[in-house]
């Protein structure tokens, strides 16, 4: 084992003195917090990617993948396994070496391909590479805000990992013991443990995920120009990171009055630089009367452009949960509308609001996007295109395993503060860390059904997180509907300037956040 560790450290030194080599994987973003570690580990032959050339930095690492990588790092040779699984020999050897117990990962294989929990991964890591390290309960447990969530058998290895500096909590001090671990995070942990096991101290500059990019909040189209996507960040025409914040309309054909020039100007005067036009496809929307609803959309888009705002044209599928159901109509619509706005830097295109039901990214949403994107690109090669995902645009982890090819593409994420919490924030954080660009095109202060709340504490947690990560957002929704997510009080005039008295509790909160 020591020979393997010193060999690894020699390889690391050679890489440092020779200059950092480019990662061998197509989806390892240059300059990402994990890039150097992934490159070094791959060069040393201690990790590998997928057959398609991807590493999948944001993918949850499976038990088989993690134990196999730990075995390579420790120089543990495979033995005869109990199944035909590709990693059975490595897992059997790790079990026999006492890295974990039978009930945690049975050798019969049913848990091999499931994401490994963070607490089990740390136990395996510490027993494999740093078995001599011990943690002190009194000094280390206060560092874990969610320490009570740990299972008792993991106290010692997790505390030892904190003592060693192999593991750190998130910005709020949480370890998330039962959550999964991304492949990039696993690589960093393995690299740190190997350095320590080989006698090398951890350096202060060991990479950690960035907490907050330097972003420019606000500014209209005249100030920011054509938008572009660089890595996981939305940027303006000069390449400066930028954040858009604003409102989404409710169903255009139900609440058209709040998409008129005055209402959109009112929103801009409170500081918004974004307006999303939600054009429902079914439920009496575009598919029922395409010409009339398109005219409504054009009036709203033009009003936003006149107010120097960016505007999202949203093909708002909902009851028609599978975007493939009306792919032909979507292709025709986006072709026409992209031709109309081809010279406008203000317009962004959202291909499918919330795919849901028996819908998957790989089978349904991705092939749909691959049909629609070329129709837009024929006329609007520079515009930012926003793509949803399955489970109401929340399956970003599925997208990260098989992203679309192309430039100026972002992936939408939707949440409602009264329903969705820390587990989904962690999902967003991991895909951002892996280099996947995210745009929150819809969120609400209510529960997911539009009622309940207003959940101000939970909303604040979400907006703090989005602000730290430089993520743009549009709030649902600019209307006076009798639901707590509506931004306007009943009867608010669409034809007069608004004061705070015209805003609902949700509206007052959201409008106060446009400028940060």
N, C-alpha and C positions, 0 to 999 in steps of 0.2 A: 504493500500500500504506500509506504513512504517513498519508494522509488517512483511510483506513478505520480505522486504529488510533486516531487522535485522535478520530474520531467515536465509536468504541466507548468510549474513556475518558470522553468527555463524557456518554455515556448512563449509564455507571457512576456518575459523580458525581451526576447528576440523581437516580438511584435512591437513592443514599445519603442525599442531603439531603431527599428526599421521604419517606423511610422505606421499609423493605423491602417490596416488593410480593409478593403471594402468587404462588407458582408456578402456571403454567397447567396443570400435569399432575396427574392424579388420584392418582398413586402416589409423589409427592415428599413425603416425610414432614416436617411442620413441625418445625423445629429440627434436622433431620438435618445432618450435617457438610457435605453437598454442596448443601443447599437454596439458599443465597444465590447460589452460582456458577451453578447451573442457572437460577435465576430471572433473573439478570442477563444471562446469555448468550441466553436465550430472548427477553427483552425487547429485546435488541439485534438480534434477527433472525438470530443466528449459529448457532442449533441448533433442531432441531424434534424432536417426539416421534412416536409411532405414531398411525395414524388413529383408534384407539380412545381417544385422550386420555391414554395412558400415556407416560412418558418411559423407563421401564425402567432405572432407575439401576444395578441390579446385573447387567444383561444384559451379556455380552461384546460389545464394540463390534466391528463388522465392519470390514474394510479399507475398503470403500466408504463406510461411515458416517464413519470417522475422516478419511479423505483429503478427503471432501466438506466436513466441518466445518473442517478446516485450510485448505482453499481459500477458504472464505467468510471466515475470519479474516484471511487474507493478502490478500484482494481479488483472487484469481487467477480469471480468467474461464475457463469451460469452452471446450473446442475440440471439433472433430469426433472422436468416439470410434470404436472399432473394433467395438463390439457395440451391441446395443439395450438394454443395461442402463441403469437410470435414472441411475447415477453415472459412466457411461463417459466423458462429456465432461470431468468434473472430474479423473478419474484420468488421462486422457490428457494433460491440461494439466500435472498434477503430474509425470508421467513426463518430459515435455518440459522442465520446469523443473529437472530434476535432483534432485528430492526423494528419489527412490529409483531402483533399477535395474530393468531389464526382468525379470530372473530372480526378483526379490523379489516382484513383483506383475505378472504378465504382462497386457498390455492385451487379451488374448483373453478375459479375464473369469472364468476358472475359480476364481480365488481371491478375487474381489470380495466375496462374501458369507460368507467364512470369518472367524472371529475373527482380528484382527491381533495379532501378538506384541508384547510390550512394547518389545523392542529396536528393532523396525522402526518402531513408532509414534513412539518418541523420535527416531529418525533423521529421519523426515518432519517432525516438529514443529520440530526445531532448524533444519533446512534451510529450512523455510517461513518461520519467524518470527525466529529468532535465529542466522542463518548466520555472524555475526561472532564468536560466543562460542567460545572454545577451552577444553578441559579439560587439566589437568595430571595426568599419569599418577601421579607420585609422591605427590601430595597427595590425589587423589580416589579412586584405585583401592582403597586400604585401607578406604574407606567402604562398599564393596560386598563383603559377605562371600562372595557367590557370583560374584564377578567372573570367575573362570575359566570359568564357563558361558557367557559372552558369546561370540558369534562375532566374529572379528577385525575385520570391517568396521564393527562397531558400537561399538568402543572409543571413538573420538573423540566421536561425538555423545552417547553416554551419559555420558561423563565431563564433557562440556560442560554437559549438563543438570544434573548434580550441582553443578557450579561455580555455575551460575546460580540454583540453588534451585528449579528447575522440577520436579525429581523427587526423591523421598525413598524410602528403602528401608522395609521393614516393621520391626516391633519388634525383629526379630533381625538387622537389617542386610542382609537379602537383597533383591535387585532382581527376581528371577524373570524373567530376560530372555526365555525362550521361552513363558512363560505369557500368557494373554489379559489384556486390559485392560477393566475395566468402563466403562460409559458415564458413570457419575458420576466415576470417576477421570480419564477422558479430558477431561471438562468442566473439572475443576480444573486439569489440565495446560495446556489451551489458554488458560484464563483467565490463569494465571500468565505464560505466555509472551507473551501479548498486552500485559499490563501492562509487562513488561520491554521489549518491543519499542517501546512507546510512550514509554519513558522514565520510567515510574512504578516506584518501588521496591516490592519485595514487603514487605507488612506482617507483623510478627511473629505477628499473629493470623490469618493465612491459615488457612483451615479444614483440618484433617486428621482422619482417622477417629479416633474415641475409642478409647483403649487399654483402659480399664477403667471400667465404670460403677460407681457406689457401690451395692453390693448388700448385702442382708441375707442371710447364709447361715444356714440352719437355722430352727428354730421350727416347731411343729406347727400343726394346724388351729385349735386354741383361741387361738393367738397371732396367726395371719395371716388367718384367716377366708376369705371367698370370694376366690378368685384372679381376676385380670383381666389382660388383655394391653394394654399401652400401647406403641405403636410396635413395636419389636423386643424388648421386655423383658417378662418375666413379673413381675407385681407382686401385692402382697397387697391386702387389702380397702381399706386406706387409701391405696393408690397408691404404696407404698414398693417399690422393686425387690427381688425376692426370688429366691433360688435353692433348688431342691429337689434333694436327692441321696439316692439309695437303691439298692435292688436290684430286679431283675426275677426273678420265678419262672422256672423252666424250664417245660416243658409241664405245665399244671395237672393233667391226667389221668394223667401219669407220676410226678410228684413232689408230689402233694398234701400229703404229710406235712410238707413244708417251707413250706407256706402256712397252717399252723395258728396258733393264738393265740400259743403259746410261741415259735415260730420268728420270727414277725413282731415280737413284743415284744423278742426277742433283738437283732434288727436295729436296732430303735429305740433300744435301750440303748447301742449303739455310736455313735449319733448320727444315724442315717438319719431323714429326715422324709418319705420317699416309698417306696411299694411298688407294683410293677407286677405285675398278675396276667395272665400270658400264657395265654390260652385258645385253644389250637389249634382251628382249624376242621375241617381234614381230619386225616389220620394217626391216626384213632381218637378224635378230639376231639369238639367240640360237635356236628358234623353227624351223627356216629354215634350219639350218645346225648344229645340236647339237654337233657332234664330233669335227668339225673344230673350232667352237667358244669356246668349252670347252678347247681345246688345247691352244687357245689364252689366255684364262683366267688363265690357269695354269702357262703359261710362265710369265704373269704379276704378279701373286701372288708370284711365286718363286723369281722373281726379287726384289719385295718389301721385302721379308723375308731376302734375301741376303744383302739388304741395312739396315738391323736392324730396319725396319719399321713395324708398325702395318698395317694390310691390311683388307679392307672391301670387301667381296664378295657380290656384289649387283645384285639381281634378279630384273632387271630394267624394270618393267612394266610401260607403259605410254599410248600408243594407246589402249592396252588391259587393260582398266581402272579398271576392276574388277579382283582382284587376284584369285578369284574362277574359272575364265575362264580356267586357266591352272594349277590348283592345283595339278593334278596328275603328270604333268611334273615337277613342282617345287619340289614336294616331292621326286621324283626319283633323280633329280639333286642334291638337298641338301644332300640326303643320301649318294650319291657317293662322293661328294666333302668333306663332313664332315669326311667320312672314310679316305680319302686321307690325310687330315690335322688334324686328331684327336689329334696328339701329339704336335701340334704347338701352342704356346701361342700367336702367332702373328695374328691369323685369327679371324675376327669378321664376322658374317653372317647377311646380311640385306635382309629380307624376301620379301619385296615388295616396290619398289621405291616410286611411287606416285599414289595410288588408286584415281580414279576420275570418274566423271559421276554419274550415278545413283547407288552410292555405299555408304553404311553406315558402321560404325565401328561394330555395334552389329550384323548386319545381314550378312555381307560379310567378313570384314577384320579379325575380331576376330576369327570366325570359321576357316578361312583359316590358321591363325597363329597356332591355336590349332591342325591343321593337320600337319603342317610343323615342328614345334618345336620338337615333339617327334622323327622325322626322324633325326634331327641333334643331339639331346641329346643321341641317341643310341650310337653314336661314340664320341661325343664331349660334355661331361657333364659339363665342366667348362667354355666353351667359351661364350663370350658375344653375345647375339642375339639381333638384332635391328629390330623393328617392325614399319611399317608405319601406317598411318591412312587415312581416307577419306579426300576429298578436297585437293588433292596433298600433303598429309602428313602434314596437318595443323589443323586437328580436335582433338587436344590434350584434349580439354575440354570434348569431348565425351569419349575418352579413360579413363580419370580420373574417370568417373562415373562407369566404368565397366572394370577395368584393368585385364590383364592376371595373372594367378597364375604361380609362378615359380621364380627361382633365376637367376641372371645375365641377366635380360631382361631390355632393354631400348627402348624408343619410339622416333622415328625420327621426326624431324621438318625441313621443307624447307622454305626458304624465298629468295626473290630477292629485294635488297635494293631500287631499283627504283620503286617498286610496293608496297611493304609491309612495314608497319611502326609501330607506337607506339601501335596501338590496338592489333597487334599480339604479340609484346613484352610483353604486359600486360598479354596476355593469357599464354604465356610461363612462365612468372613470377609466375602466380597463380598456375599452375600445379607443378612447382618446389617447391613452398612453401608448397604445399600439399603432397610432397614426391614422385612425379612422376619423374623418371629419364629420362632426355631428351638428345638426341645426334643430332646435326645439321649435317646430312650427306650430305646436299647439300645447298649451298647458292651462290648467285652471286652479283656482283657489278652493274649489269645491271637491266633492267626491266625483268619481268618474262619470256618474249619471247626470252631473250638472247641479246636483242639489247638495244640501248639507254644508255645514261650515258657516261662515267663512273660516278656513283653516290658516290663520295668519302665521302661527308659529311654524307649521310645516312648510308653508309657502316660503317663509324666510330662509329655512334650511336649504330648500331647493335653489332659490335665487342666489344665496351666498355661494353655493357650489358652482352654479353656472357662471357667476361673476369671476370666481377664482380660475376657472378653466377657459374663460373667454368665449363662451357659447352664446350664440344669438338666440332670441326667442320672440314668439308671438303669443299673446294671451287670448284665451277663449272666454268671452266673445263680446263684440261691440254691438249690443242690442239691449232692449228693455224687457226681455222675456222674463217671466216669473220663475226664475231660478237663480240660485246664489252665485253662479259663475258669471251672470250677466253684469256688464260694467256700468250700465245706466239704470237710473231709477225709472219706474213705470211712467210713461208719458213724456220722457225727456225729448225736447224738440230737436229734430234733425236739422232744423233750418235757422238755428240761433247759436251764438257762442255759448259754451258751457262753463259753468263754475263748479266748484266741488259739490254744491248742492244738487247738481244734476247727476252726480256719480253715485253708484251704489257703494256699499262697504267694500266689495271686491274692487270696483273701479277706482275708488280713492286710493286703495293700497297699490294697485298695479300702476296707475298713472304716476304715482310718486316714485316709481322705480325706473322710469324711462331713461332718466339721466344718470342713474347709478346712485 
